[in-house]
Amino acid sequence: MKVNINQNVLEFGEMPLGWDGEIFSEAVDINPVRNLKKGQPCKFISMADLREHNKKIQGYVSRKYAGGSRFANNDTLMARITPCLENGKTAYVDILETNEIAGGSTEFIVLSGKDGKTIDQFVYYLVTSPYVRDAAIKAMTGTSGRQRVDGDVFNKLLVAIPPHHEQKAVAKILSDLDEKIELNHQMIKTLESIAQALFKRWFVDLEFPGYQSVKFKNGLPENWREGKLADICDITMGQSPPGETYNESGEGMPFYQGNRDFGYRFPTPRVFCSAPIRFAESGDILISVRAPVGALNIAREKCCIGRGLAALRMKQYSNDFLLYFLCTQSDLWDRYNSEGTVFGCLNKSEFSKIDITVPAEKMLRKFDALIVPIEENIRCYEYQNRQLMQIRDSLLPRLMSGYLRVDGGLS
């Protein structure tokens, strides 16, 4: 494959030589007809099954179709409601069987390639490009917090469409990057599953190495004790700095306000703060303390935390034991997240009182020896994904505008 820089084309400026200028709705099928009757069993994909800036659908439920969007393999699902669109919820459907039709949220716009004009994979990258996304975001209408894309924007938006062989080449470059990102993500999930299984076996089921020869008293192994979360970790509650100290230009340090800043495992820097008040250190466990309570991430670097978060750090050993302990506390967090609850937030006093079984130091050292290498590998895969995403996001607008031209016999 050959890549050329077209010096005569500005991003989203002049039309690249050999490309066609098309109105978006004439180049892409919007909400194409997909036959699925009410009451028919199907896979159903909700907005929660899409992860931000991720091509892959994360899951589905099986249920009878009762209404909403309908789609097939190779369609693209684009969120049309705020803040899901702004946050980058767009996915490519590839989890269905041949000829299978699935249902989904009413808040999806379904898009697919149009015969003679566009191929499906190219459509996905076209709608994730800043040019189309920004146009859709600017066309949102409705009351604050419930804005939706005005579909008429697609009847006015001019897009540049390359010949089919270039569409395939562009899609191949970008999809190879996305596939590598997804492969790394699956490795992360596998390693996490191993670590969680080890934690459960050792500290929940109490089947740690040598447990058969250990004396138990009142249901606890010898030298273990019942304690409180504050016994084993330091807790820093976030505090939001004055609004005028926030910026998106990178001045100061990353500022995480709450769960909305969380990624799969590490938060995504969107806002920075020039006058931080409360800090988390690299490796600290970040936990949301306002609904939804209990969401977890890990700080990549020293950062500022707002009032929607707390930072937890083990007083001894690595934070890995603490991380996997908190992962087991879903029943506790449900208390704060249940509909109609008077709670909805978690303060430092309540945090400190969380019950925990404190293992013997010897067992913590053994767990550290096994888990730290696993966590280091997870961080390595995560770092690689950040680099790959930066490459993909840098290439995307240049390839879609024709600033970078690709050719070569891709089938």
Buried (B, 14 or more C-beta within 10 A) or exposed (E): EEBEEBEEBEBBEEBBEEBEEBEBBEBBBBBBEBEBEEEEEBBBBBBEBBBBBBBBBBEBEEEEBEEBBBBBBBBBBBBBBBEBBBBBBBBBBEBBEEEEBBBBBEBBBBBBBBEEBBBBBBBBBBBBBBBBBEBBBEBBEEEEEEBBBBBEBBEEBEBBBBEBBBBBBBBBBBBEBBEBBBEBBEBBBEBBEEBBEBBBBBBEEBEBEEBEEBEEEEEBBEBBEEEBBBEBBEBBBBEBBEEEBBEEEEEBBBBBBBBBBBBBBBBBBEBBBBEBBBBBEEBBBBBBBBBEBBBBBBBBEEBBBBBBBBBBBBEEBBBBBBBBBBBEBEEBBEEBBEEEEEEBEBEEEEBEEBEBBBBBEEBBEBBBEBBEEBBEEBBEBBEBBBEBBEBBBEBBBBBBBBBBBBBEEBE
